[in-house]
Amino acid sequence: MARDDILSKIKTAEAEARTAVQRVLEEKDKKIAAATTEAVNLVKSAETDAQDYYDKSVAKAEGEVKTKKQTIIQSGEKNVNSLSGSASAKLDKAVEYLMKEFMGCCMLRPVKMSRVVVAGSRT
């Protein structure tokens, strides 16, 4: 082979190598871009799933709190009604007792009044 043939083949091989390297670099960039896009989509999907889970969890907790609150309120109302009825009954008994004590005290033991004091100025 002649020297020119060898140089020509070397130049051709170098050109083919540059083309192959360029093609591989372009393919690498495409794969990186595709992987980046996929990663962004996965992150968005995960964020959406996390937000949905959060919303459902908060709604469930709010429902449970509301139910518990209603239970506590109803229990409190029952206690208040019970205490109110009991207090009314006891109030009636207390008034009756006081009336007996007061009336019994004054009726059974008459008090003798020896003096009458009039308060006020003498004019």
C-alpha positions as CSV (number, residue, x, y, z in Angstrom):
1,M,0.0,0.0,0.0
2,A,1.1,3.4,-0.7
3,R,1.6,6.0,1.8
4,D,-1.3,8.0,0.5
5,D,-3.6,5.0,0.8
6,I,-2.6,4.5,4.4
7,L,-3.1,8.2,5.2
8,S,-6.4,8.2,3.5
9,K,-7.6,5.1,5.5
10,I,-6.4,6.7,8.7
11,K,-8.3,9.9,7.9
12,T,-11.4,7.9,7.1
13,A,-11.0,5.9,10.3
14,E,-10.6,9.1,12.3
15,A,-13.7,10.6,10.7
16,E,-15.7,7.4,11.4
17,A,-14.5,7.4,15.0
18,R,-15.4,11.1,15.4
19,T,-18.9,10.3,13.9
20,A,-19.3,7.3,16.2
21,V,-18.2,9.4,19.2
22,Q,-20.5,12.2,18.2
23,R,-23.4,9.7,17.8
24,V,-22.7,8.2,21.2
25,L,-22.6,11.6,22.9
26,E,-25.9,12.6,21.3
27,E,-27.4,9.3,22.4
28,K,-26.1,9.9,25.9
29,D,-27.6,13.4,26.0
30,K,-30.9,12.0,24.8
31,K,-30.9,9.3,27.5
32,I,-30.0,11.9,30.2
33,A,-32.9,14.2,29.0
34,A,-35.3,11.2,29.0
35,A,-34.2,10.2,32.5
36,T,-34.5,13.8,33.7
37,T,-38.0,14.0,32.3
38,E,-39.0,10.7,33.9
39,A,-37.5,11.8,37.2
40,V,-39.5,15.0,37.1
41,N,-42.7,13.1,36.3
42,L,-42.0,10.7,39.1
43,V,-41.5,13.5,41.6
44,K,-44.7,15.2,40.5
45,S,-46.6,12.0,40.8
46,A,-45.2,11.4,44.2
47,E,-46.1,14.9,45.3
48,T,-49.6,14.4,44.0
49,D,-49.9,11.1,45.8
50,A,-48.6,12.7,49.0
51,Q,-51.0,15.6,48.8
52,D,-53.9,13.2,48.3
53,Y,-52.8,11.1,51.2
54,Y,-52.5,14.3,53.4
55,D,-55.9,15.5,52.3
56,K,-57.5,12.2,53.1
57,S,-55.8,11.9,56.4
58,V,-56.8,15.4,57.5
59,A,-60.4,14.8,56.4
60,K,-60.5,11.5,58.4
61,A,-59.0,13.1,61.5
62,E,-61.4,16.1,61.2
63,G,-64.3,13.6,61.0
64,E,-63.0,11.7,64.0
65,V,-62.6,14.9,66.0
66,K,-66.1,16.1,65.0
67,T,-67.6,12.8,66.1
68,K,-65.7,12.8,69.4
69,K,-66.7,16.4,70.0
70,Q,-70.4,15.6,69.4
71,T,-70.1,12.6,71.8
72,I,-68.6,14.9,74.5
73,I,-71.2,17.6,74.0
74,Q,-74.1,15.0,74.2
75,S,-72.6,13.5,77.3
76,G,-72.2,17.0,78.8
77,E,-75.8,17.9,78.0
78,K,-77.1,14.6,79.6
79,N,-75.1,15.5,82.7
80,V,-76.4,19.0,82.8
81,N,-80.0,17.9,82.4
82,S,-79.5,15.3,85.1
83,L,-77.9,17.8,87.5
84,S,-80.6,20.4,86.7
85,G,-83.4,18.0,87.5
86,S,-81.6,16.9,90.7
87,A,-81.0,20.5,91.7
88,S,-84.6,21.4,91.1
89,A,-85.8,18.6,93.3
90,K,-83.3,19.5,96.0
91,L,-84.2,23.2,95.8
92,D,-87.9,22.4,96.4
93,K,-86.9,20.3,99.4
94,A,-84.5,23.0,100.7
95,V,-87.3,25.7,100.4
96,E,-89.7,23.4,102.2
97,Y,-87.1,22.7,104.9
98,L,-86.3,26.4,105.4
99,M,-90.0,27.2,105.6
100,K,-90.5,24.6,108.3
101,E,-87.5,25.8,110.2
102,F,-88.4,29.4,109.9
103,M,-92.1,29.1,110.6
104,G,-91.5,26.5,113.3
105,C,-89.0,28.7,115.0
106,C,-91.2,31.8,115.1
107,M,-94.5,30.0,115.6
108,L,-93.5,27.8,118.4
109,R,-91.6,30.4,120.4
110,P,-93.2,33.8,120.5
111,V,-90.8,36.6,121.0
112,K,-91.7,39.3,123.5
113,M,-90.8,42.7,122.3
114,S,-89.9,45.1,125.1
115,R,-89.0,48.1,123.2
116,V,-89.6,49.6,119.8
117,V,-86.7,51.5,118.3
118,V,-87.5,54.0,115.6
119,A,-84.5,54.9,113.5
120,G,-84.3,58.3,111.9
121,S,-84.1,62.0,112.9
122,R,-86.3,63.7,115.5
123,T,-88.1,66.6,114.0
